[in-house]
Amino acid sequence: MHASMLPQLPPAVASRQWATATHVGALVLALLTSWMSGLAGVLVAGTVYLVKRDDDAFVAGHALEALNFNLSMFLYACALGAAGVALFGATVLTLGIGAIVTLPLGLLLVAGACALAVLWLVCGIVAAVKAWNGETYRYPLSFRLVGG
């Protein structure tokens, strides 16, 4: 019988709790420190990954996903911030005349920041639910910067 045909045992309750706590902790800490920072979420997920990577593959996998996702969200937030600074600079350099162009772009930038915040919140909740159910989860739009 092939190994992939064997029934898979669900992760232990403690493993599911650790994995869920990783996603929830990263999300809560990121929200408490300013949703744009993202580095606080990286701290939680990175700490859990370093503590549990040799003990529990399920927890380590979820922690690594949360780490990469929060790091990706931080990079997206930095890109939005840099674009905001550039738009502001373009407005100032043109003595306000550039506002005709930069104002609509600024509104798009704000809409992008709101979309990023909603994506972050929804994906964090979905990942926590999947972890609680003992399932694996891959975050969308996540750079795989840290590998395990």
Secondary structure, DSSP 8 states (H G I E B T S, - for coil): --GGGS------HHHHHHHHHHHHHHHHHHHHH-TTT-HHHHHHHHHHHHHHTTT-HHHHHHHHHHHHHHHHHHHHHHHHHHHHHHHHHHHHHTTTTTHHHHHHHHHHHHHHHHHHHHHHHHHHHHHHHHHHTT-----TT----S--
